């Protein structure tokens, strides 16, 4: 799991998503944790990241692509969890409104949210490694006579 979190974080960091002043090592705020955003905001981020993937021109590393696909999947999953509209219909219906968004604002907001998600996945990976190590040490311990 640590590898997956590292891949996601590394890919998002290297993908060109801008870093805002709010993105630091402080505890996650509501924007970073994904709270306070509408399902339509989630679709906008999925469309934005999809655009990054579509404009790759073969220069993006496979780790960066994996990170972006993971982030896009995160935003699509958030949308689907809150709405019953099939994702292909939702994306087609949302696209005209998406085009009216400020791309700089999308880049900052979606980048911040994606990095927050990546950080949470890294934290999860660390916990999983610790749990596995504890389980391994308890099975490796000699049994009492």
Backbone torsions as a table, in degrees:
resi	resn	phi	psi	omega
1	UNK	NA	-33.5	-179.8
2	UNK	-61.5	-38.4	179.4
3	UNK	-63.2	-44.9	179.6
4	UNK	-60.2	-46.7	178.8
5	UNK	-61.4	-39.9	178.4
6	UNK	-66.0	-39.9	178.4
7	UNK	-63.2	-47.2	-179.6
8	UNK	-61.6	-49.1	-178.5
9	UNK	-63.2	-45.6	-179.4
10	UNK	-63.0	-40.6	-179.5
11	UNK	-66.2	-42.0	-179.9
12	UNK	-68.2	-36.5	179.2
13	UNK	-68.2	-36.1	-176.0
14	UNK	-91.7	-2.2	-172.6
15	UNK	-82.4	-6.4	179.7
16	UNK	97.1	2.3	175.3
17	UNK	-69.8	129.1	-173.2
18	UNK	-70.0	153.1	177.7
19	UNK	-99.3	128.4	177.9
20	UNK	-98.2	168.2	179.5
21	UNK	-62.9	-24.7	-179.2
22	UNK	-76.1	-16.4	-174.2
23	UNK	-88.3	95.8	178.5
24	UNK	-141.9	-165.0	-175.3
25	UNK	-89.3	10.1	177.2
26	UNK	-70.9	163.4	178.2
27	UNK	-55.2	150.2	-178.0
28	UNK	-63.3	135.4	173.5
29	UNK	-92.2	-177.9	-175.6
30	UNK	-65.6	-31.6	178.3
31	UNK	-66.6	-41.2	-178.7
32	UNK	-69.8	-31.9	-177.8
33	UNK	-85.5	-5.5	177.0
34	UNK	91.8	-1.1	179.5
35	UNK	-81.5	148.1	177.5
36	UNK	87.4	7.5	178.1
37	UNK	-112.3	144.5	-179.9
38	UNK	-82.0	162.5	173.9
39	UNK	-58.0	-32.2	178.2
40	UNK	-68.4	-35.4	173.9
41	UNK	-61.1	-39.9	178.1
42	UNK	-63.1	-41.9	177.1
43	UNK	-63.1	-40.4	178.4
44	UNK	-59.4	-43.1	178.7
45	UNK	-66.2	-39.8	177.3
46	UNK	-62.2	-42.6	178.4
47	UNK	-65.7	-41.4	179.1
48	UNK	-60.7	-48.8	-178.9
49	UNK	-67.1	-37.5	174.9
50	UNK	-59.6	-37.6	176.3
51	UNK	-64.0	-38.9	176.4
52	UNK	-62.5	-43.4	179.0
53	UNK	-64.8	-39.2	-178.5
54	UNK	-71.4	-23.3	-178.4
55	UNK	-100.8	19.8	-174.2
56	UNK	-60.2	-42.5	-177.8
57	UNK	58.0	25.5	175.1
58	UNK	77.5	7.7	-178.4
59	UNK	-96.6	-10.3	-177.5
60	UNK	-82.8	136.5	177.5
61	UNK	-70.3	160.7	179.4
62	UNK	-65.2	-32.6	176.4
63	UNK	-65.1	-40.2	178.2
64	UNK	-65.2	-42.4	177.7
65	UNK	-61.5	-43.6	179.3
66	UNK	-61.0	-43.0	178.7
67	UNK	-63.0	-42.7	179.9
68	UNK	-68.4	-40.4	177.1
69	UNK	-62.6	-40.2	177.7
70	UNK	-62.2	-43.9	179.4
71	UNK	-65.5	-42.5	179.0
72	UNK	-62.6	-41.3	178.2
73	UNK	-62.7	-39.0	176.8
74	UNK	-58.3	-49.9	-178.3
75	UNK	-66.6	-39.6	177.3
76	UNK	-64.7	-40.2	178.1
77	UNK	-63.6	-40.4	177.2
78	UNK	-60.9	-43.4	179.7
79	UNK	-62.0	-51.4	-176.4
80	UNK	-61.6	-30.7	179.7
81	UNK	-68.7	-21.5	-175.2
82	UNK	-107.8	-18.6	-177.2
83	UNK	-128.9	154.0	179.5
84	UNK	-96.4	-0.9	-177.8
85	UNK	-69.6	132.7	174.7
86	UNK	-55.9	139.8	-171.6
87	UNK	-60.8	-36.6	179.7
88	UNK	-65.9	-37.5	177.4
89	UNK	-68.7	-44.9	-178.9
90	UNK	-60.6	-44.7	-180.0
91	UNK	-63.8	-42.4	179.4
92	UNK	-64.7	-40.2	180.0
93	UNK	-71.5	-33.5	-175.9
94	UNK	-81.3	-24.5	-172.1
95	UNK	-53.9	-45.2	178.8
96	UNK	-59.1	-41.4	177.9
97	UNK	-68.2	-36.3	178.4
98	UNK	-59.3	-41.0	-178.2
99	UNK	-62.7	-22.7	-179.8
100	UNK	-83.1	-9.5	-179.3
101	UNK	-70.2	155.0	173.0
102	UNK	-77.6	115.6	-174.7
103	UNK	-63.9	-32.9	177.8
104	UNK	-65.6	-42.0	178.2
105	UNK	-65.8	-42.0	176.7
106	UNK	-59.7	-45.0	-179.7
107	UNK	-58.5	-45.4	-178.8
108	UNK	-68.6	-49.7	-176.6
109	UNK	-65.8	-49.7	-177.6
110	UNK	-68.0	-37.0	177.0
111	UNK	-63.2	-43.9	178.6
112	UNK	-63.0	-44.9	-179.7
113	UNK	-66.1	-40.4	179.8
114	UNK	-65.7	-40.8	177.7
115	UNK	-67.1	-35.1	175.0
116	UNK	-61.8	-42.3	176.9
117	UNK	-62.8	-45.0	-179.9
118	UNK	-60.8	-40.8	178.2
119	UNK	-62.8	-41.2	178.5
120	UNK	-65.2	-36.0	177.1
121	UNK	-67.8	-37.3	175.4
122	UNK	-62.8	-43.9	177.8
123	UNK	-60.1	-43.5	177.5
124	UNK	-61.0	-42.4	178.6
125	UNK	-60.2	-42.5	178.2
126	UNK	-62.8	-43.2	178.9
127	UNK	-62.1	-43.2	-179.9
128	UNK	-62.0	-41.5	178.5
129	UNK	-63.3	-43.4	179.2
130	UNK	-62.7	-44.3	179.7
131	UNK	-63.0	-44.3	179.2
132	UNK	-62.9	-40.1	178.8
133	UNK	-64.3	-42.1	177.8
134	UNK	-63.4	-42.8	178.8
135	UNK	-64.0	-41.1	179.7
136	UNK	-65.1	-43.7	-179.0
137	UNK	-67.0	-32.1	178.8
138	UNK	-73.7	-29.9	177.4
139	UNK	-82.5	-23.4	178.6
140	UNK	-83.9	-17.4	-177.8
141	UNK	-66.2	138.1	178.7
142	UNK	-66.3	143.5	-180.0
143	UNK	-75.5	144.5	177.9
144	UNK	-72.6	139.5	-179.4
145	UNK	-69.2	NA	NA
